[in-house]
């Protein structure tokens, strides 16, 4: 894929995601703000889920590289 096509695709995709998140924020912004202010512990849960996702991706990548090295070697 040529870079200009890739860049245009990323720009279009990003603009659609931004529009979606702005719409969600406009609809639920105040309610979510009140909820997070009242339940600060949810920040830790969200951070834990994000950390778990990152660790999962890294572990799968490392295992995949190890498997491909064994197949080649």
Beta strands, then each sheet from edge to edge (+ up, - down):
end
